[in-house]
Amino acid sequence: MANYYRLYWTCPYYHGCSKRAVRCEGGEIRLPDDAAAQAYFREYCTDLNGWRRCTVARAISRHYEREEG
């Protein structure tokens, strides 16, 4: 799995990343430049609890909760 930024990804829905983009179970998010990408990844994708604030991750989590319930 590609890890362009050599970060530890804590989001359980993470699939891979490339320059200025992250792929997850919800699709691909592309950012306009490296600074924006790193800020986004660090706030949501790699922060221990930050992924829970990501709207894509929350939508996927709700989907699984509905399937189980």
C-alpha positions as CSV (number, residue, x, y, z in Angstrom):
1,M,0.0,0.0,0.0
2,A,1.5,3.3,-1.0
3,N,2.3,5.8,1.7
4,Y,3.7,8.9,0.0
5,Y,3.9,10.9,3.1
6,R,5.3,8.2,5.4
7,L,2.6,8.8,8.0
8,Y,0.9,6.5,10.4
9,W,-2.7,6.4,9.3
10,T,-5.1,5.8,12.1
11,C,-8.4,5.9,10.1
12,P,-9.7,2.4,9.7
13,Y,-11.1,3.2,6.3
14,Y,-7.7,4.2,4.8
15,H,-6.6,2.4,1.6
16,G,-3.6,4.4,0.4
17,C,-2.2,7.8,-0.6
18,S,-0.3,9.6,-3.3
19,K,0.9,13.2,-3.7
20,R,-1.9,15.5,-2.4
21,A,-4.5,12.6,-2.3
22,V,-5.8,10.0,0.1
23,R,-7.8,7.0,-0.9
24,C,-10.2,5.4,1.6
25,E,-13.3,3.3,1.6
26,G,-15.3,6.4,0.9
27,G,-13.4,7.4,-2.3
28,E,-10.5,9.7,-3.0
29,I,-9.9,13.1,-1.6
30,R,-7.5,15.4,-3.6
31,L,-6.1,18.6,-2.1
32,P,-4.8,21.6,-4.0
33,D,-1.2,21.5,-2.7
34,D,1.2,19.7,-0.4
35,A,0.6,22.1,2.5
36,A,-3.2,21.6,2.4
37,A,-2.8,17.8,2.0
38,Q,-0.5,17.5,5.0
39,A,-2.7,19.7,7.1
40,Y,-5.8,17.7,6.2
41,F,-4.1,14.3,6.6
42,R,-2.7,15.3,10.0
43,E,-6.0,16.7,11.3
44,Y,-8.3,13.8,10.1
45,C,-6.5,10.8,8.7
46,T,-3.5,10.3,11.0
47,D,-4.7,11.9,14.3
48,L,-5.7,9.2,16.8
49,N,-9.2,10.6,17.2
50,G,-9.3,13.0,14.2
51,W,-10.6,10.4,11.8
52,R,-13.8,10.4,13.9
53,R,-14.4,14.1,12.9
54,C,-14.0,13.4,9.2
55,T,-17.3,13.6,7.4
56,V,-16.4,10.7,5.1
57,A,-15.4,8.4,7.9
58,R,-18.5,9.3,9.9
59,A,-20.7,8.5,6.9
60,I,-19.1,5.1,6.5
61,S,-19.3,4.4,10.2
62,R,-23.1,5.2,10.2
63,H,-23.5,3.0,7.2
64,Y,-22.0,0.0,9.1
65,E,-24.0,0.9,12.2
66,R,-27.2,0.7,10.2
67,E,-26.2,-2.6,8.7
68,E,-25.6,-4.1,12.1
69,G,-28.7,-2.6,13.7
